[in-house]
Amino acid sequence: MVVFESEVRAEIDPVALLEKTGALLYGEFTLASGKTTDYYFDSKLLTLDPEGARFIAEQLVRKLKKENIDVVGGTAYSAIPIASHICLYSGYEGGQGIPAFYMRKESKGHGTNEMAEGILPRDGQNVAIVEDVVTTGGSLLDSIRKFESVAKEKGIDGYTLKHVFAILDRGEGGREAVEKEGYDFWALFTMTRTADGSVTFQYNGF
């Protein structure tokens, strides 16, 4: 059972959109953290759907511009389309567009052999990292450390990385882990459970 909770009016029911695109699946699944769960959020079915892509881009671009973010970085691999949608859509919202990069899980071993692909920040710019789903926060923090290592190697040290954004916070300690490292965390959806164990999604967008 899914319950929609929101104090924010939206033109569409965001949770209904998750269900419409098939991004919410129910059953028994194993997450990247090794935990088992009775539901799964397949972000690619949302971010690679035309309506879902536009919705995600609109929501995240508004949040990024509200926080004066100059460059956005996506984690590999599910956040690559998210960063790409932001880069494209931000130019339509008026004002300065938001360039993007993404972090690879490992170097590709050919070509430029870069761990970070795309437009990296310049000195004085504000950076945000985007992720699709956060459970424990481990893989997200690993991507942030890789980015910081790449930036250091390239002599980029005048940027500010304060914000981390996700599509879904599973409510299993990821937020706390990220905030413990000193980053501000915001998720478009937050998952909680009711007293009877039902899954509830709270929409935190605009």
Accessible surface in RSA format (square Angstrom, percent):
REM  Atomic radii and reference values for relative SASA: ProtOr
REM  Chains: A
REM  Algorithm: Lee & Richards
REM  Probe-radius: 1.40
REM  Slices: 20
REM RES _ NUM      All-atoms   Total-Side   Main-Chain    Non-polar    All polar
REM                ABS   REL    ABS   REL    ABS   REL    ABS   REL    ABS   REL
RES MET A   1   164.49  85.2 110.73  73.3  53.77 128.0 100.78  85.7  63.71  84.4
RES VAL A   2    38.26  25.2  10.73   9.7  27.53  66.3  10.73   9.3  27.53  74.7
RES VAL A   3    44.48  29.3  41.27  37.4   3.22   7.7  44.48  38.6   0.00   0.0
RES PHE A   4    81.49  40.8  56.31  34.9  25.17  65.5  56.31  34.1  25.17  72.0
RES GLU A   5    75.33  43.2  70.60  53.4   4.74  11.3  28.93  56.0  46.40  37.9
RES SER A   6    40.36  34.1   2.03   2.7  38.33  88.3   3.78   8.1  36.58  51.2
RES GLU A   7   183.21 105.2 141.32 106.9  41.89  99.7  64.43 124.6 118.78  97.0
RES VAL A   8    58.19  38.3  47.62  43.1  10.57  25.5  51.74  45.0   6.45  17.5
RES ARG A   9   231.35  97.1 208.82 106.4  22.53  53.7  91.31 124.8 140.04  84.9
RES ALA A  10    42.83  39.4   6.37   9.8  36.46  82.9  14.51  20.4  28.32  75.0
RES GLU A  11   183.72 105.5 141.51 107.1  42.20 100.5  64.54 124.8 119.18  97.3
RES ILE A  12    64.55  36.7  55.10  41.1   9.45  22.8  63.00  45.4   1.55   4.2
RES ASP A  13    63.04  44.2  50.03  49.8  13.01  30.8  25.60  60.3  37.44  37.3
RES PRO A  14     0.44   0.3   0.43   0.4   0.01   0.0   0.43   0.4   0.01   0.1
RES VAL A  15     4.41   2.9   4.41   4.0   0.00   0.0   4.41   3.8   0.00   0.0
RES ALA A  16    44.62  41.0  39.47  60.9   5.15  11.7  41.21  58.0   3.41   9.0
RES LEU A  17     5.47   3.0   2.71   1.9   2.76   6.9   4.89   3.4   0.58   1.6
RES LEU A  18     1.37   0.8   1.37   1.0   0.00   0.0   1.37   1.0   0.00   0.0
RES GLU A  19    85.04  48.8  66.81  50.5  18.23  43.4  26.80  51.8  58.23  47.5
RES LYS A  20   152.66  74.5 115.01  70.6  37.65  89.7  91.35  82.2  61.32  65.3
RES THR A  21    22.40  15.9   1.57   1.6  20.83  49.6   8.83  11.9  13.57  20.5
RES GLY A  22    25.58  31.5   0.00   N/A  25.58  31.5  25.41  69.7   0.17   0.4
RES ALA A  23     0.00   0.0   0.00   0.0   0.00   0.0   0.00   0.0   0.00   0.0
RES LEU A  24    13.42   7.5   0.58   0.4  12.84  32.3   0.58   0.4  12.84  34.6
RES LEU A  25    66.00  36.8  63.82  45.7   2.18   5.5  65.87  46.3   0.13   0.4
RES TYR A  26   106.33  49.6  74.65  42.5  31.68  82.4  75.01  56.4  31.31  38.6
RES GLY A  27    41.57  51.3   0.00   N/A  41.57  51.3  35.02  96.1   6.56  14.7
RES GLU A  28   151.99  87.3 122.93  93.0  29.06  69.2  43.44  84.0 108.55  88.6
RES PHE A  29    54.81  27.4  48.92  30.3   5.89  15.3  54.81  33.2   0.00   0.0
RES THR A  30    96.60  68.7  69.43  70.4  27.17  64.8  43.94  59.0  52.66  79.6
RES LEU A  31    19.53  10.9  11.78   8.4   7.75  19.5  14.17   9.9   5.37  14.4
RES ALA A  32   115.85 106.5  63.27  97.6  52.58 119.6  77.40 109.0  38.45 101.9
RES SER A  33    53.41  45.1   7.94  10.6  45.47 104.8  21.23  45.2  32.18  45.1
RES GLY A  34    51.68  63.7   0.00   N/A  51.68  63.7  29.94  82.2  21.74  48.7
RES LYS A  35    87.68  42.8  80.68  49.5   7.01  16.7  63.99  57.6  23.69  25.2
RES THR A  36    96.84  68.9  72.82  73.8  24.02  57.3  39.98  53.7  56.86  86.0
RES THR A  37    14.96  10.6   3.01   3.0  11.96  28.5  13.01  17.5   1.95   2.9
RES ASP A  38    71.35  50.0  64.50  64.2   6.85  16.2  37.45  88.1  33.90  33.8
RES TYR A  39     0.15   0.1   0.15   0.1   0.00   0.0   0.15   0.1   0.00   0.0
RES TYR A  40    69.74  32.6  69.74  39.7   0.00   0.0  34.53  25.9  35.21  43.4
RES PHE A  41     6.37   3.2   1.06   0.7   5.31  13.8   1.06   0.6   5.31  15.2
RES ASP A  42    26.19  18.3  25.73  25.6   0.46   1.1   0.78   1.8  25.41  25.3
RES SER A  43     1.41   1.2   0.16   0.2   1.25   2.9   0.00   0.0   1.41   2.0
RES LYS A  44    90.80  44.3  89.37  54.8   1.43   3.4  70.01  63.0  20.79  22.1
RES LEU A  45    80.47  44.8  74.74  53.5   5.73  14.4  77.14  54.2   3.33   9.0
RES LEU A  46     0.00   0.0   0.00   0.0   0.00   0.0   0.00   0.0   0.00   0.0
RES THR A  47     0.00   0.0   0.00   0.0   0.00   0.0   0.00   0.0   0.00   0.0
RES LEU A  48   117.88  65.6  85.71  61.3  32.18  80.9  90.86  63.8  27.02  72.7
RES ASP A  49    42.47  29.7  38.64  38.5   3.83   9.1   8.41  19.8  34.05  34.0
RES PRO A  50   115.48  84.2  99.43  90.6  16.05  58.3 108.63  89.7   6.85  42.6
RES GLU A  51    71.23  40.9  62.68  47.4   8.55  20.4  40.91  79.1  30.32  24.8
RES GLY A  52     0.00   0.0   0.00   N/A   0.00   0.0   0.00   0.0   0.00   0.0
RES ALA A  53    16.22  14.9  15.50  23.9   0.73   1.7  15.76  22.2   0.46   1.2
RES ARG A  54   156.81  65.8 150.83  76.9   5.98  14.2  50.82  69.5 105.99  64.2
RES PHE A  55    11.03   5.5   9.39   5.8   1.64   4.3  10.58   6.4   0.45   1.3
RES ILE A  56     0.11   0.1   0.11   0.1   0.00   0.0   0.11   0.1   0.00   0.0
RES ALA A  57     3.74   3.4   3.71   5.7   0.03   0.1   3.74   5.3   0.00   0.0
RES GLU A  58    31.02  17.8  31.02  23.5   0.00   0.0   0.05   0.1  30.97  25.3
RES GLN A  59     6.15   3.4   6.15   4.5   0.00   0.0   0.00   0.0   6.15   4.7
RES LEU A  60     1.51   0.8   1.51   1.1   0.00   0.0   1.51   1.1   0.00   0.0
RES VAL A  61     0.15   0.1   0.15   0.1   0.00   0.0   0.15   0.1   0.00   0.0
RES ARG A  62    99.76  41.9  90.93  46.4   8.83  21.0  30.15  41.2  69.61  42.2
RES LYS A  63    23.86  11.6  23.86  14.6   0.00   0.0   1.98   1.8  21.88  23.3
RES LEU A  64     0.00   0.0   0.00   0.0   0.00   0.0   0.00   0.0   0.00   0.0
RES LYS A  65    61.60  30.1  47.48  29.1  14.12  33.6  50.28  45.3  11.32  12.1
RES LYS A  66   134.80  65.8 105.53  64.8  29.27  69.7  73.65  66.3  61.15  65.1
RES GLU A  67    48.96  28.1  37.61  28.5  11.35  27.0   2.27   4.4  46.69  38.1
RES ASN A  68   105.81  73.0  96.91  93.7   8.90  21.4  25.53  61.4  80.29  77.6
RES ILE A  69     9.75   5.5   0.75   0.6   9.00  21.7   0.75   0.5   9.00  24.4
RES ASP A  70    53.63  37.6  46.49  46.3   7.14  16.9   8.21  19.3  45.42  45.3
RES VAL A  71     0.97   0.6   0.97   0.9   0.00   0.0   0.97   0.8   0.00   0.0
RES VAL A  72     0.00   0.0   0.00   0.0   0.00   0.0   0.00   0.0   0.00   0.0
RES GLY A  73     0.19   0.2   0.00   N/A   0.19   0.2   0.19   0.5   0.00   0.0
RES GLY A  74     0.73   0.9   0.00   N/A   0.73   0.9   0.28   0.8   0.45   1.0
RES THR A  75     2.93   2.1   2.93   3.0   0.00   0.0   2.28   3.1   0.64   1.0
RES ALA A  76    15.72  14.5   0.76   1.2  14.96  34.0   0.86   1.2  14.86  39.4
RES TYR A  77   109.93  51.3 100.01  56.9   9.93  25.8  83.53  62.8  26.40  32.5
RES SER A  78    25.97  21.9  22.77  30.4   3.20   7.4   6.17  13.1  19.80  27.7
RES ALA A  79     0.00   0.0   0.00   0.0   0.00   0.0   0.00   0.0   0.00   0.0
RES ILE A  80    42.75  24.3  42.44  31.6   0.32   0.8  42.48  30.6   0.28   0.8
RES PRO A  81    22.49  16.4  19.02  17.3   3.47  12.6  22.49  18.6   0.00   0.0
RES ILE A  82     0.04   0.0   0.00   0.0   0.04   0.1   0.00   0.0   0.04   0.1
RES ALA A  83     3.25   3.0   3.25   5.0   0.00   0.0   3.25   4.6   0.00   0.0
RES SER A  84    60.06  50.8  50.15  66.9   9.92  22.8  32.24  68.6  27.83  39.0
RES HIS A  85    37.80  20.7  35.57  24.7   2.23   5.7  26.60  27.4  11.20  13.0
RES ILE A  86     0.00   0.0   0.00   0.0   0.00   0.0   0.00   0.0   0.00   0.0
RES CYS A  87    57.43  43.4  47.52  53.0   9.92  23.3   3.37   8.5  54.06  58.3
RES LEU A  88   115.53  64.3 106.43  76.1   9.10  22.9 111.96  78.6   3.57   9.6
RES TYR A  89    35.64  16.6  35.36  20.1   0.27   0.7  24.63  18.5  11.00  13.6
RES SER A  90     0.00   0.0   0.00   0.0   0.00   0.0   0.00   0.0   0.00   0.0
RES GLY A  91    46.07  56.8   0.00   N/A  46.07  56.8  23.21  63.7  22.86  51.2
RES TYR A  92   162.08  75.7 129.32  73.6  32.76  85.2  99.10  74.5  62.98  77.6
RES GLU A  93    72.37  41.5  40.09  30.3  32.28  76.9   6.23  12.1  66.14  54.0
RES GLY A  94    42.42  52.3   0.00   N/A  42.42  52.3  36.89 101.2   5.53  12.4
RES GLY A  95    75.57  93.2   0.00   N/A  75.57  93.2  43.33 118.9  32.23  72.2
RES GLN A  96   156.15  87.3 139.03 101.6  17.12  40.8  59.76 127.2  96.39  73.1
RES GLY A  97    23.05  28.4   0.00   N/A  23.05  28.4  14.88  40.8   8.16  18.3
RES ILE A  98     5.18   2.9   3.38   2.5   1.80   4.3   3.98   2.9   1.19   3.2
RES PRO A  99    39.38  28.7  36.66  33.4   2.72   9.9  38.96  32.2   0.42   2.6
RES ALA A 100    17.11  15.7   8.58  13.2   8.54  19.4   8.70  12.2   8.42  22.3
RES PHE A 101     3.56   1.8   0.00   0.0   3.55   9.2   3.56   2.2   0.00   0.0
RES TYR A 102    50.90  23.8  50.90  29.0   0.00   0.0  26.64  20.0  24.26  29.9
RES MET A 103     3.42   1.8   2.56   1.7   0.86   2.0   2.56   2.2   0.86   1.1
RES ARG A 104    42.52  17.9  40.94  20.9   1.58   3.8   0.16   0.2  42.36  25.7
RES LYS A 105   120.71  58.9 108.52  66.6  12.19  29.0  58.81  52.9  61.90  65.9
RES GLU A 106   123.68  71.0 120.60  91.2   3.09   7.3  36.76  71.1  86.92  71.0
RES SER A 107    52.00  43.9  36.62  48.9  15.38  35.4   7.76  16.5  44.24  62.0
RES LYS A 108    69.36  33.8  43.49  26.7  25.87  61.6  16.52  14.9  52.84  56.3
RES GLY A 109    62.10  76.6   0.00   N/A  62.10  76.6  29.45  80.8  32.65  73.1
RES HIS A 110   123.00  67.2 113.74  79.1   9.26  23.7  90.50  93.3  32.50  37.8
RES GLY A 111    72.19  89.0   0.00   N/A  72.19  89.0  36.71 100.7  35.49  79.5
RES THR A 112   100.68  71.6  74.80  75.8  25.88  61.7  78.74 105.8  21.94  33.2
RES ASN A 113    74.04  51.1  60.82  58.8  13.22  31.8  14.79  35.6  59.25  57.3
RES GLU A 114    51.77  29.7  50.43  38.2   1.33   3.2  13.89  26.9  37.88  30.9
RES MET A 115    46.70  24.2  44.03  29.1   2.68   6.4  38.63  32.8   8.07  10.7
RES ALA A 116     6.78   6.2   0.00   0.0   6.78  15.4   0.02   0.0   6.76  17.9
RES GLU A 117    34.22  19.6  32.63  24.7   1.59   3.8  12.35  23.9  21.87  17.9
RES GLY A 118    57.04  70.3   0.00   N/A  57.04  70.3  25.15  69.0  31.89  71.4
RES ILE A 119    99.73  56.8  98.08  73.1   1.66   4.0  99.73  71.8   0.00   0.0
RES LEU A 120    31.08  17.3  19.06  13.6  12.02  30.2  19.06  13.4  12.02  32.4
RES PRO A 121     2.99   2.2   0.00   0.0   2.99  10.9   0.00   0.0   2.99  18.6
RES ARG A 122   164.27  69.0 159.63  81.4   4.63  11.0  69.07  94.4  95.20  57.7
RES ASP A 123    96.87  67.9  73.12  72.8  23.75  56.2  30.35  71.4  66.52  66.3
RES GLY A 124    65.01  80.2   0.00   N/A  65.01  80.2  36.01  98.8  29.00  64.9
RES GLN A 125    26.60  14.9  25.94  19.0   0.66   1.6   9.96  21.2  16.64  12.6
RES ASN A 126    49.62  34.2  49.62  47.9   0.00   0.0   6.10  14.7  43.51  42.1
RES VAL A 127     0.52   0.3   0.00   0.0   0.52   1.3   0.00   0.0   0.52   1.4
RES ALA A 128     0.00   0.0   0.00   0.0   0.00   0.0   0.00   0.0   0.00   0.0
RES ILE A 129     2.51   1.4   2.51   1.9   0.00   0.0   2.51   1.8   0.00   0.0
RES VAL A 130     0.74   0.5   0.74   0.7   0.00   0.0   0.74   0.6   0.00   0.0
RES GLU A 131    13.49   7.7  12.62   9.5   0.87   2.1   0.74   1.4  12.74  10.4
RES ASP A 132    18.32  12.8  18.32  18.2   0.00   0.0   0.00   0.0  18.32  18.3
RES VAL A 133    33.14  21.8  20.95  19.0  12.20  29.4  20.95  18.2  12.20  33.1
RES VAL A 134     2.58   1.7   0.18   0.2   2.40   5.8   2.58   2.2   0.00   0.0
RES THR A 135    17.64  12.5  13.59  13.8   4.05   9.7   6.29   8.4  11.35  17.2
RES THR A 136    52.44  37.3  44.65  45.3   7.80  18.6  32.36  43.5  20.08  30.4
RES GLY A 137     4.57   5.6   0.00   N/A   4.57   5.6   2.10   5.8   2.47   5.5
RES GLY A 138    39.80  49.1   0.00   N/A  39.80  49.1  34.60  95.0   5.19  11.6
RES SER A 139    78.47  66.3  63.83  85.2  14.64  33.7  47.68 101.5  30.79  43.1
RES LEU A 140     1.48   0.8   1.46   1.0   0.02   0.1   1.46   1.0   0.02   0.1
RES LEU A 141    15.60   8.7  15.49  11.1   0.11   0.3  15.49  10.9   0.11   0.3
RES ASP A 142    62.46  43.7  62.46  62.2   0.00   0.0  13.89  32.7  48.57  48.4
RES SER A 143    15.49  13.1  15.22  20.3   0.27   0.6   0.77   1.6  14.72  20.6
RES ILE A 144     1.19   0.7   1.19   0.9   0.00   0.0   1.19   0.9   0.00   0.0
RES ARG A 145   127.52  53.5 121.88  62.1   5.64  13.4  59.08  80.7  68.45  41.5
RES LYS A 146    57.92  28.3  53.80  33.0   4.13   9.8  41.85  37.7  16.08  17.1
RES PHE A 147     0.39   0.2   0.39   0.2   0.00   0.0   0.39   0.2   0.00   0.0
RES GLU A 148    62.71  36.0  57.46  43.5   5.25  12.5  19.78  38.3  42.93  35.1
RES SER A 149    54.80  46.3  47.41  63.3   7.39  17.0  28.54  60.8  26.26  36.8
RES VAL A 150    11.31   7.4  11.31  10.2   0.00   0.0  11.31   9.8   0.00   0.0
RES ALA A 151     0.27   0.2   0.22   0.3   0.05   0.1   0.27   0.4   0.00   0.0
RES LYS A 152   170.54  83.2 154.25  94.6  16.30  38.8 100.74  90.7  69.80  74.4
RES GLU A 153   141.05  81.0 100.82  76.3  40.22  95.8  44.94  86.9  96.10  78.5
RES LYS A 154    96.45  47.1  63.37  38.9  33.08  78.8  41.01  36.9  55.44  59.1
RES GLY A 155    55.30  68.2   0.00   N/A  55.30  68.2  33.17  91.0  22.13  49.6
RES ILE A 156    26.19  14.9  24.28  18.1   1.91   4.6  24.94  18.0   1.26   3.4
RES ASP A 157   120.73  84.6  93.41  93.0  27.33  64.6  35.62  83.8  85.11  84.9
RES GLY A 158    33.57  41.4   0.00   N/A  33.57  41.4  22.74  62.4  10.84  24.3
RES TYR A 159    40.92  19.1  24.28  13.8  16.64  43.3  12.01   9.0  28.91  35.6
RES THR A 160    72.40  51.5  68.22  69.2   4.17   9.9  41.11  55.2  31.28  47.3
RES LEU A 161    21.76  12.1   2.45   1.8  19.31  48.5   2.45   1.7  19.31  52.0
RES LYS A 162   104.34  50.9 102.30  62.8   2.04   4.9  49.59  44.6  54.75  58.3
RES HIS A 163    23.01  12.6  23.01  16.0   0.00   0.0  12.07  12.4  10.94  12.7
RES VAL A 164     0.00   0.0   0.00   0.0   0.00   0.0   0.00   0.0   0.00   0.0
RES PHE A 165     0.98   0.5   0.77   0.5   0.21   0.5   0.98   0.6   0.00   0.0
RES ALA A 166     1.09   1.0   0.00   0.0   1.09   2.5   1.09   1.5   0.00   0.0
RES ILE A 167     0.24   0.1   0.13   0.1   0.11   0.3   0.13   0.1   0.11   0.3
RES LEU A 168     1.46   0.8   1.46   1.0   0.00   0.0   1.46   1.0   0.00   0.0
RES ASP A 169     3.66   2.6   3.66   3.6   0.00   0.0   0.00   0.0   3.66   3.6
RES ARG A 170     3.44   1.4   2.55   1.3   0.89   2.1   0.10   0.1   3.34   2.0
RES GLY A 171    50.22  61.9   0.00   N/A  50.22  61.9  18.18  49.9  32.04  71.8
RES GLU A 172    56.19  32.3  36.72  27.8  19.47  46.4  30.03  58.1  26.16  21.4
RES GLY A 173    33.65  41.5   0.00   N/A  33.65  41.5  24.67  67.7   8.98  20.1
RES GLY A 174     0.03   0.0   0.00   N/A   0.03   0.0   0.00   0.0   0.03   0.1
RES ARG A 175    69.37  29.1  69.12  35.2   0.25   0.6  26.06  35.6  43.30  26.2
RES GLU A 176   108.08  62.1 102.63  77.6   5.45  13.0  63.73 123.3  44.35  36.2
RES ALA A 177    31.40  28.9  23.42  36.1   7.98  18.2  29.64  41.7   1.76   4.7
RES VAL A 178     0.00   0.0   0.00   0.0   0.00   0.0   0.00   0.0   0.00   0.0
RES GLU A 179    79.00  45.4  64.24  48.6  14.75  35.1  22.63  43.8  56.36  46.0
RES LYS A 180   181.06  88.3 144.02  88.4  37.04  88.2  98.56  88.7  82.50  87.9
RES GLU A 181    92.40  53.0  65.92  49.9  26.48  63.0   7.28  14.1  85.11  69.5
RES GLY A 182    58.44  72.1   0.00   N/A  58.44  72.1  34.31  94.2  24.13  54.0
RES TYR A 183    28.67  13.4  25.72  14.6   2.95   7.7  11.41   8.6  17.26  21.3
RES ASP A 184    61.67  43.2  58.64  58.4   3.03   7.2  19.75  46.5  41.92  41.8
RES PHE A 185    14.48   7.2   0.00   0.0  14.48  37.7   0.54   0.3  13.94  39.9
RES TRP A 186    37.45  15.0  37.21  18.0   0.25   0.6  28.16  15.0   9.29  15.1
RES ALA A 187     0.50   0.5   0.00   0.0   0.50   1.1   0.00   0.0   0.50   1.3
RES LEU A 188     0.00   0.0   0.00   0.0   0.00   0.0   0.00   0.0   0.00   0.0
RES PHE A 189     0.46   0.2   0.46   0.3   0.00   0.0   0.46   0.3   0.00   0.0
RES THR A 190    26.09  18.6  26.09  26.4   0.00   0.0  22.59  30.3   3.50   5.3
RES MET A 191    10.12   5.2   8.34   5.5   1.78   4.2   8.34   7.1   1.78   2.4
RES THR A 192    66.99  47.6  61.36  62.2   5.64  13.4  56.53  75.9  10.46  15.8
RES ARG A 193   105.89  44.5  75.34  38.4  30.55  72.7  43.00  58.8  62.89  38.1
RES THR A 194    53.84  38.3  39.10  39.6  14.75  35.1  46.63  62.6   7.22  10.9
RES ALA A 195   121.85 112.0  69.44 107.2  52.41 119.2  83.25 117.2  38.60 102.2
RES ASP A 196   116.38  81.5  75.28  74.9  41.10  97.2  51.28 120.7  65.10  64.9
RES GLY A 197    36.43  44.9   0.00   N/A  36.43  44.9  26.43  72.5  10.00  22.4
RES SER A 198    18.74  15.8  11.05  14.7   7.69  17.7   8.71  18.5  10.03  14.1
RES VAL A 199     8.62   5.7   7.89   7.1   0.74   1.8   7.89   6.9   0.74   2.0
RES THR A 200     0.89   0.6   0.89   0.9   0.00   0.0   0.89   1.2   0.00   0.0
RES PHE A 201     0.14   0.1   0.14   0.1   0.00   0.0   0.14   0.1   0.00   0.0
RES GLN A 202    78.38  43.8  78.38  57.3   0.00   0.0   5.98  12.7  72.40  54.9
RES TYR A 203     2.91   1.4   0.08   0.0   2.84   7.4   0.03   0.0   2.89   3.6
RES ASN A 204    39.76  27.4  21.88  21.1  17.88  43.1  16.11  38.8  23.66  22.9
RES GLY A 205     4.96   6.1   0.00   N/A   4.96   6.1   0.12   0.3   4.84  10.8
RES PHE A 206    71.97  36.0  51.93  32.2  20.04  52.1  65.98  40.0   5.99  17.1
END  Absolute sums over single chains surface
CHAIN  1 A    10103.6       7489.5       2614.1       5236.4       4867.2
END  Absolute sums over all chains
TOTAL         10103.6       7489.5       2614.1       5236.4       4867.2
